[in-house]
């Protein structure tokens, strides 16, 4: 299952970065001096990320099909993959997901402002199709629907924040005349809301999946990994609050901001790695 964990991590990370970057690009990269650099550096990067998202989505399907059929990936045949796609709920959702990922890649391959606008809803829909798979479908009826909606909000908050941090890292490395203080002022409130949304929706998942209000390390492998993820998100929330507090004090050096934003981004990737592992573990309810 280690290969599936790695593929899940790559897929979550790349798709979320594309979604968050597409969402916040108009707000964070509106300075005239950034436009040419965006086309030369960011557009190819987003295209590469979308390509990795499509490849990892296909690998995810193959690894899951191999696991369901108890054969190695090299022993898979087309019939086994078609069976997963046509006869399982995951396969039906994943068929749409693959189409959306392919459409996103095609859109980002075509340069121009209009395709950047189309990339936003496409990336959002691709991310949304991750919500009804995995542990989010363990409940039926209204409770199951509410859990999927909660997971959808969770994914959007994480993706928006991770993509925004990528853009912020890009700007801090080469501000090129853009007022960083003004940018942080516009973004800080949104950042706190996003990370707070990650924490709240994550705690709802904890309550539903484990029966506990907070994951307790040691009760199970699932609970331990969940506790690590929650701790990482709390650290991200603390850094986001610290960044906002600095707006009302003497300016912080850009070097220090680069370090703290980099740490926050690394914490986010750590949380995504935990999520990738959680999807392969069975939750154990606490009675």
Buried (B, 14 or more C-beta within 10 A) or exposed (E): EEBBBBBBBBBBBBBBBBBBBBBBBEEBBEBEEBEEBBBEEBBEBBBBBBBBBBBBBBBBBBBBBBBBBEEEEEEBEEEBBEBBBEEBEBBBBBBEBBEBBBBBBBBBEEEEEEBBEBBBEBBBBBBBBBBBBBBBBEBEEEEBEEBBBBBBBBBBBBBBBBBBBBBBBBBBEEBEEBEBEEBBEEBBEBBBBBBBBBBBBBBBBBEBBBEBEEBBEEBBBBBBBBBBBBBBBEBBBEBBBEBBEBBEEEEBEBEEBBEBBBEBBBBBBBBBBBBBBBBBBEBBEBE
